[in-house]
Amino acid sequence: MRAWQKLTGLNGMAGIFLAPNMLIFSVFVLLPLVINFVYSTTSGSGVFLQNRTYVGAEQYRILFDCGSYLDPATCAADTFWAAVRNTAVFVVFQVSAMLIAALATALILNRELSNRGFWRAVFFFPVLLSPVVVGLIWKWILQRQGLLNYALSPFGFEPFSWLSDRFWAFFFAVFVSVWAHMGFYALILLAGLQAIPRDLYEAAAMDKASPTRIFRRITLPLLMPNLIVVLVLALIRAVQIFDEVFVLTGGGPGTSTMYITQFIYETGFASSLRNPGLASAASILMGIVLVILTLVQLAASGRNEKKAKRQ
């Protein structure tokens, strides 16, 4: 290593240590991105590029060929825009519920509770489960002969197919997603709560400030950097939702719980009329949205750091 250091210098040594990681990153991330973009400029059902026809931006034109983007029935790729609409609605409800649930959980776990470590582990445990396992557990609970109907039967409720109803399928898609991932975001908010100086709360208590006023004037402003991180991470995760919802509902009933990632999967791989080019174009568009969300997170984090330094 000393010989390499003499040959390349300190900066060169950093490059040598980074080279294996950059090679792996290039092979498994950058190269697939390039191939995916190339696929989006081709058409046909063949898997290998030599069996596909170059069509330029035709796949993107098909995706954006709409009479009204608010009405998927007027679009050439009607299933894609139905998935976009479903994803947008899912993101609004899921992220809102996630923020409220994670914040409430963090506030509760930040209190002086007996066996506080145990309760923290209980709330974080679903995060450790595989999304497929989460989907299967809740599918067993919600099926017609499942645990939920069994628990409701003593109260006179008839067995109900919860996942065959459009409203309840969407409701439980949101609920299961929040249940599975809330612990991770609650942990981020809990770390932010524990970083708030305790003397601020003591001073507020001496001034006889109400709990609501303490929350609005002290807790919420000082927790805002963590909330922004949680918001952007939850948005990115919600846009990419696939595993647990696919196992839970399969995108049904109909296409009511089909989201963008499932559209990409089925169009590129599962459908009998598969079109890898169209799926690649859709994934490129979704990737652009995720990049924008990441840039928003970086900008918001930088703005908060500047405010903190000025204070």
C-alpha positions as CSV (number, residue, x, y, z in Angstrom):
1,M,0.0,0.0,0.0
2,R,2.9,2.3,0.7
3,A,4.1,1.8,-2.9
4,W,0.7,2.7,-4.2
5,Q,0.6,5.8,-2.0
6,K,3.9,6.9,-3.3
7,L,2.7,6.3,-6.9
8,T,-0.7,8.0,-6.6
9,G,-0.5,10.3,-3.6
10,L,-3.2,10.7,-0.9
11,N,-5.9,11.6,-3.4
12,G,-5.1,8.7,-5.5
13,M,-5.3,6.3,-2.5
14,A,-8.9,7.6,-1.9
15,G,-9.7,6.7,-5.5
16,I,-8.2,3.2,-5.1
17,F,-10.4,2.5,-2.0
18,L,-13.5,3.9,-3.7
19,A,-12.9,1.9,-6.9
20,P,-14.5,-1.4,-5.8
21,N,-17.6,0.3,-4.6
22,M,-17.9,2.5,-7.7
23,L,-17.5,-0.6,-9.9
24,I,-20.3,-2.3,-8.1
25,F,-22.5,0.8,-8.2
26,S,-21.8,1.2,-11.9
27,V,-22.6,-2.4,-12.8
28,F,-25.8,-2.7,-10.7
29,V,-27.1,0.9,-10.8
30,L,-25.7,3.1,-13.5
31,L,-25.6,0.4,-16.2
32,P,-29.2,-0.7,-15.6
33,L,-30.3,3.0,-15.8
34,V,-28.6,3.4,-19.2
35,I,-30.1,0.1,-20.4
36,N,-33.5,1.1,-19.1
37,F,-33.4,4.4,-21.0
38,V,-32.3,2.6,-24.2
39,Y,-35.3,0.2,-23.8
40,S,-37.6,3.2,-23.5
41,T,-36.7,4.2,-27.1
42,T,-37.5,0.7,-28.5
43,S,-40.7,-1.2,-29.2
44,G,-41.7,-4.9,-29.3
45,S,-42.1,-7.8,-26.9
46,G,-38.6,-9.2,-27.2
47,V,-36.3,-9.1,-24.3
48,F,-33.0,-8.7,-26.1
49,L,-32.2,-5.3,-27.7
50,Q,-31.3,-6.9,-31.1
51,N,-34.8,-8.2,-31.3
52,R,-36.4,-4.8,-30.7
53,T,-37.1,-1.9,-33.0
54,Y,-35.8,1.7,-32.4
55,V,-38.7,4.1,-32.2
56,G,-37.2,7.2,-30.5
57,A,-39.7,9.0,-28.2
58,E,-42.7,7.0,-29.4
59,Q,-43.2,5.3,-26.0
60,Y,-43.3,8.6,-24.3
61,R,-45.7,10.0,-26.9
62,I,-48.0,7.0,-26.1
63,L,-47.9,7.8,-22.4
64,F,-48.8,11.4,-22.9
65,D,-51.4,10.9,-25.6
66,C,-54.5,12.0,-23.7
67,G,-57.6,14.0,-24.3
68,S,-57.7,14.9,-20.6
69,Y,-55.1,13.8,-18.1
70,L,-57.8,13.8,-15.4
71,D,-59.8,11.2,-17.4
72,P,-57.7,8.0,-18.0
73,A,-60.4,6.7,-20.4
74,T,-59.3,9.4,-22.9
75,C,-55.7,8.3,-22.9
76,A,-53.9,5.8,-25.2
77,A,-52.2,4.4,-22.1
78,D,-55.4,4.4,-19.9
79,T,-54.0,2.0,-17.4
80,F,-50.9,4.1,-16.8
81,W,-52.9,7.2,-16.1
82,A,-55.3,5.2,-13.8
83,A,-52.2,4.1,-12.0
84,V,-50.9,7.7,-11.8
85,R,-54.3,8.9,-10.4
86,N,-54.4,6.0,-7.9
87,T,-50.8,6.8,-6.8
88,A,-51.5,10.5,-6.4
89,V,-54.6,9.8,-4.2
90,F,-52.6,7.1,-2.3
91,V,-49.7,9.5,-1.7
92,V,-51.9,12.2,-0.3
93,F,-53.8,10.0,2.2
94,Q,-50.9,7.7,3.1
95,V,-48.3,10.4,3.7
96,S,-50.8,12.5,5.7
97,A,-51.7,9.5,7.9
98,M,-48.0,8.5,8.2
99,L,-47.0,12.0,9.5
100,I,-49.8,12.1,12.0
101,A,-49.3,8.5,13.2
102,A,-45.5,8.8,13.4
103,L,-45.6,12.2,15.2
104,A,-48.2,10.9,17.7
105,T,-46.2,7.7,18.3
106,A,-43.0,9.7,18.8
107,L,-44.7,12.1,21.3
108,I,-46.0,9.1,23.3
109,L,-42.7,7.2,23.3
110,N,-40.9,10.4,24.4
111,R,-42.8,10.5,27.6
112,E,-41.7,8.9,30.9
113,L,-43.3,5.4,30.4
114,S,-42.6,2.3,32.3
115,N,-40.9,-0.3,30.1
116,R,-40.3,2.4,27.5
117,G,-37.7,0.3,25.6
118,F,-40.3,-2.5,25.2
119,W,-42.9,-0.2,23.7
120,R,-40.4,1.3,21.3
121,A,-39.5,-2.2,20.1
122,V,-43.2,-3.0,19.7
123,F,-43.8,0.0,17.4
124,F,-40.6,-0.6,15.5
125,F,-41.1,-4.3,15.0
126,P,-43.2,-4.1,11.8
127,V,-40.4,-2.3,10.1
128,L,-38.3,-5.5,10.4
129,L,-40.8,-7.6,8.6
130,S,-40.6,-8.3,4.8
131,P,-43.2,-6.4,2.8
132,V,-44.4,-9.7,1.4
133,V,-44.9,-11.1,5.0
134,V,-46.8,-7.9,5.9
135,G,-49.1,-8.3,2.9
136,L,-49.7,-12.0,3.6
137,I,-50.5,-11.4,7.3
138,W,-53.0,-8.7,6.6
139,K,-54.5,-10.7,3.7
140,W,-55.1,-13.6,6.1
141,I,-56.7,-11.2,8.6
142,L,-59.0,-9.5,6.0
143,Q,-60.1,-12.4,3.9
144,R,-63.8,-13.5,4.2
145,Q,-62.9,-16.3,6.7
146,G,-60.2,-14.2,8.3
147,L,-59.5,-12.9,11.8
148,L,-61.3,-9.6,11.4
149,N,-64.6,-11.1,10.4
150,Y,-64.2,-13.7,13.2
151,A,-63.7,-10.9,15.7
152,L,-66.8,-9.0,14.5
153,S,-69.1,-12.0,14.3
154,P,-70.1,-11.9,18.0
155,F,-71.4,-8.3,17.4
156,G,-73.8,-9.5,14.7
157,F,-71.7,-8.6,11.7
158,E,-71.9,-10.9,8.6
159,P,-68.7,-12.1,7.0
160,F,-67.5,-9.4,4.5
161,S,-65.0,-9.6,1.7
162,W,-63.0,-6.5,2.7
163,L,-60.6,-6.6,-0.2
164,S,-63.3,-7.0,-2.8
165,D,-64.7,-3.6,-2.0
166,R,-63.1,-0.6,-3.7
167,F,-63.3,1.7,-0.7
168,W,-62.1,-0.8,1.9
169,A,-59.4,-2.1,-0.4
170,F,-58.0,1.4,-0.7
171,F,-58.4,2.0,3.0
172,F,-56.5,-1.1,4.1
173,A,-53.8,-0.4,1.4
174,V,-53.2,2.9,3.2
175,F,-53.6,1.4,6.7
176,V,-51.2,-1.6,6.1
177,S,-48.6,0.7,4.6
178,V,-48.7,3.1,7.5
179,W,-48.6,0.2,10.0
180,A,-45.6,-1.4,8.3
181,H,-43.4,1.7,8.0
182,M,-44.6,4.1,10.8
183,G,-42.0,2.8,13.3
184,F,-39.1,4.0,11.1
185,Y,-40.4,7.5,10.8
186,A,-41.4,7.6,14.4
187,L,-37.8,6.8,15.3
188,I,-36.5,9.8,13.3
189,L,-39.0,12.1,15.0
190,L,-38.2,10.6,18.4
191,A,-34.5,11.4,17.9
192,G,-35.5,15.0,17.1
193,L,-37.7,15.3,20.2
194,Q,-34.9,14.0,22.4
195,A,-32.5,16.6,20.9
196,I,-34.7,19.5,22.1
197,P,-33.2,21.1,25.3
198,R,-35.3,20.2,28.4
199,D,-34.8,23.6,29.9
200,L,-37.1,25.1,27.3
201,Y,-39.9,23.0,28.5
202,E,-39.0,23.8,32.1
203,A,-39.1,27.6,31.3
204,A,-42.5,27.1,29.6
205,A,-43.8,25.2,32.6
206,M,-42.7,28.0,34.9
207,D,-44.6,30.5,32.7
208,K,-47.7,28.2,33.0
209,A,-47.9,27.7,29.2
210,S,-50.6,25.3,28.1
211,P,-49.5,21.9,26.5
212,T,-51.0,23.1,23.2
213,R,-49.0,26.3,23.3
214,I,-45.8,24.4,24.2
215,F,-46.3,22.1,21.3
216,R,-46.9,24.9,18.8
217,R,-44.2,27.3,20.0
218,I,-41.4,24.9,21.1
219,T,-41.8,21.3,19.9
220,L,-43.1,21.8,16.4
221,P,-40.6,24.6,15.3
222,L,-37.6,22.7,16.7
223,L,-38.8,19.4,15.2
224,M,-39.4,20.9,11.8
225,P,-36.1,19.7,10.2
226,N,-36.9,16.1,11.2
227,L,-40.5,16.5,9.9
228,I,-39.2,17.7,6.6
229,V,-36.9,14.7,6.3
230,V,-39.8,12.3,7.3
231,L,-42.1,14.1,4.8
232,V,-39.8,13.7,1.8
233,L,-38.8,10.1,2.7
234,A,-42.4,9.2,3.1
235,L,-43.3,10.8,-0.2
236,I,-40.6,8.8,-2.0
237,R,-41.6,5.6,-0.3
238,A,-45.3,6.2,-1.1
239,V,-44.6,6.9,-4.8
240,Q,-42.7,3.6,-5.0
241,I,-45.4,1.5,-3.2
242,F,-45.7,-2.0,-4.6
243,D,-44.8,-5.0,-2.4
244,E,-47.4,-5.1,0.4
245,V,-50.2,-3.7,-1.7
246,F,-49.5,-6.1,-4.6
247,V,-49.6,-9.1,-2.2
248,L,-52.6,-7.7,-0.3
249,T,-54.9,-6.7,-3.2
250,G,-53.1,-7.6,-6.4
251,G,-54.1,-4.2,-7.7
252,G,-57.9,-4.9,-7.4
253,P,-60.7,-4.8,-7.3
254,G,-60.4,-3.9,-10.9
255,T,-57.5,-1.4,-11.1
256,S,-58.6,0.6,-7.9
257,T,-55.3,-0.2,-6.1
258,M,-53.0,-0.5,-9.0
259,Y,-50.1,2.0,-8.6
260,I,-47.3,3.1,-10.9
261,T,-44.8,0.5,-9.8
262,Q,-47.3,-2.3,-10.4
263,F,-48.1,-0.9,-13.8
264,I,-44.4,-1.0,-14.7
265,Y,-44.0,-4.5,-13.4
266,E,-47.1,-5.9,-15.2
267,T,-46.4,-4.1,-18.5
268,G,-42.8,-5.1,-18.6
269,F,-43.0,-8.6,-17.2
270,A,-46.3,-10.1,-16.2
271,S,-48.7,-9.2,-18.9
272,S,-49.3,-11.5,-21.9
273,L,-49.0,-8.4,-24.1
274,R,-45.9,-7.2,-22.4
275,N,-44.2,-4.0,-23.6
276,P,-40.8,-3.5,-21.9
277,G,-40.3,-0.2,-23.8
278,L,-43.5,1.3,-22.4
279,A,-42.7,0.0,-18.9
280,S,-39.2,1.5,-19.2
281,A,-40.6,4.9,-20.3
282,A,-43.0,4.9,-17.3
283,S,-40.1,4.0,-14.9
284,I,-38.0,6.9,-16.4
285,L,-40.8,9.3,-15.7
286,M,-41.2,7.9,-12.1
287,G,-37.5,8.3,-11.6
288,I,-37.7,11.9,-12.6
289,V,-40.4,12.5,-10.0
290,L,-38.2,10.8,-7.4
291,V,-35.2,12.9,-8.3
292,I,-37.3,16.1,-7.9
293,L,-38.5,14.9,-4.5
294,T,-34.9,14.3,-3.5
295,L,-33.8,17.7,-4.7
296,V,-36.6,19.2,-2.6
297,Q,-35.4,17.4,0.4
298,L,-31.8,18.6,-0.1
299,A,-32.9,22.2,-0.6
300,A,-35.2,22.1,2.5
301,S,-32.4,20.5,4.6
302,G,-29.9,23.1,3.4
303,R,-32.3,25.9,4.2
304,N,-32.9,24.6,7.7
305,E,-29.2,24.3,8.3
306,K,-28.6,27.9,7.3
307,K,-31.5,29.1,9.6
308,A,-30.0,27.1,12.5
309,K,-26.5,28.6,11.9
310,R,-28.0,32.1,11.9
311,Q,-29.8,31.5,15.2
